């Protein structure tokens, strides 16, 4: 199978949110605004150092599948909709992907 040359256009943005309700709100907003093509959500257990204390919580992790062209707008919307003071919002570059999937992401995020 030949891998996509579109990989350099596609990115995955990773973030975590407090609960499934917030995850669904962010996902629905980004999908409705055509800023992402797909969102994956799953429950996780997290630990971090915050305000000089070790915190432990349950959260929802999210993969936001989008393009480089939408990255800044996705960051802005996630920050607007997020409940955390300092949310983790991390871009993961996609080196390769299935050609049809990469094209679908490109199509779904084109205005």
C-alpha positions as CSV (number, residue, x, y, z in Angstrom):
1,X,0.0,0.0,0.0
2,X,1.3,3.4,-0.9
3,X,1.2,6.0,1.9
4,X,-0.2,9.5,1.5
5,X,1.8,12.4,0.3
6,X,-0.9,14.4,2.1
7,X,0.6,13.5,5.5
8,X,2.4,16.8,5.7
9,X,-0.9,18.7,5.4
10,X,-2.7,16.7,8.1
11,X,-2.1,17.1,11.9
12,X,-3.6,15.7,15.0
13,X,-4.2,18.0,18.0
14,X,-4.2,16.4,21.4
15,X,-5.9,17.9,24.4
16,X,-7.5,16.8,27.6
17,X,-10.7,18.1,29.2
18,X,-12.5,17.7,32.5
19,X,-15.4,15.5,31.4
20,X,-17.3,14.0,28.5
21,X,-19.8,16.8,28.3
22,X,-17.0,19.3,27.7
23,X,-15.4,17.0,25.2
24,X,-18.7,16.6,23.2
25,X,-19.2,20.4,23.3
26,X,-15.8,21.0,21.9
27,X,-16.1,18.2,19.3
28,X,-19.5,19.3,18.1
29,X,-18.4,23.0,17.8
30,X,-15.2,22.2,15.9
31,X,-17.1,19.8,13.5
32,X,-19.9,22.2,12.9
33,X,-17.4,25.0,12.1
34,X,-15.5,22.5,9.8
35,X,-12.3,23.1,11.7
36,X,-11.8,19.3,12.2
37,X,-12.8,16.2,10.3
38,X,-12.9,13.8,13.1
39,X,-12.6,13.7,16.9
40,X,-11.7,10.7,19.1
41,X,-12.5,10.9,22.8
42,X,-11.6,8.4,25.6
43,X,-11.4,8.5,29.5
44,X,-8.0,8.7,31.1
45,X,-6.5,9.0,34.6
46,X,-4.1,11.9,34.9
47,X,-1.5,13.1,37.4
48,X,0.3,16.4,37.3
49,X,2.1,18.9,39.4
50,X,-0.1,22.0,39.8
51,X,0.4,24.9,42.2
52,X,3.1,23.0,44.1
53,X,0.9,20.0,44.7
54,X,0.5,16.6,42.9
55,X,-3.0,16.5,41.5
56,X,-4.8,13.3,40.4
57,X,-8.0,13.3,38.3
58,X,-10.0,11.6,35.6
59,X,-10.2,13.4,32.3
60,X,-11.2,12.9,28.7
61,X,-8.4,12.8,26.2
62,X,-9.2,14.0,22.6
63,X,-7.5,13.6,19.2
64,X,-8.7,16.4,16.8
65,X,-7.9,15.4,13.2
66,X,-7.4,18.5,11.1
67,X,-5.0,20.3,8.7
68,X,-2.1,22.8,9.2
69,X,-4.4,25.5,7.7
70,X,-6.9,25.1,10.5
71,X,-4.4,24.7,13.4
72,X,-4.6,28.3,14.7
73,X,-8.4,28.4,14.5
74,X,-8.7,25.1,16.3
75,X,-6.4,26.3,19.1
76,X,-8.4,29.5,19.5
77,X,-11.7,27.7,19.7
78,X,-10.5,25.0,22.1
79,X,-9.1,27.8,24.4
80,X,-12.4,29.6,24.3
81,X,-14.4,26.5,25.1
82,X,-12.0,24.9,27.6
83,X,-12.6,25.1,31.4
84,X,-8.9,24.8,32.3
85,X,-6.7,27.7,33.2
86,X,-3.8,26.2,31.4
87,X,-5.1,23.5,28.9
88,X,-2.7,21.1,27.3
89,X,-3.1,21.6,23.5
90,X,-0.4,19.8,21.6
91,X,0.0,19.4,17.8
92,X,1.3,16.1,16.5
93,X,2.6,16.2,12.9
94,X,1.4,13.3,10.7
95,X,4.3,11.9,8.7
96,X,2.2,9.5,6.7
97,X,-1.4,8.3,6.4
98,X,-3.7,6.4,4.2
99,X,-4.3,8.5,1.1
100,X,-8.1,8.3,1.1
101,X,-8.2,9.3,4.8
102,X,-5.8,12.3,4.3
103,X,-7.9,13.5,1.4
104,X,-11.1,13.1,3.4
105,X,-9.6,15.2,6.2
106,X,-8.6,17.9,3.7
107,X,-12.1,17.9,2.1
108,X,-14.0,18.0,5.4
109,X,-12.0,21.0,6.7
110,X,-12.2,23.0,3.5
111,X,-14.6,25.9,3.8
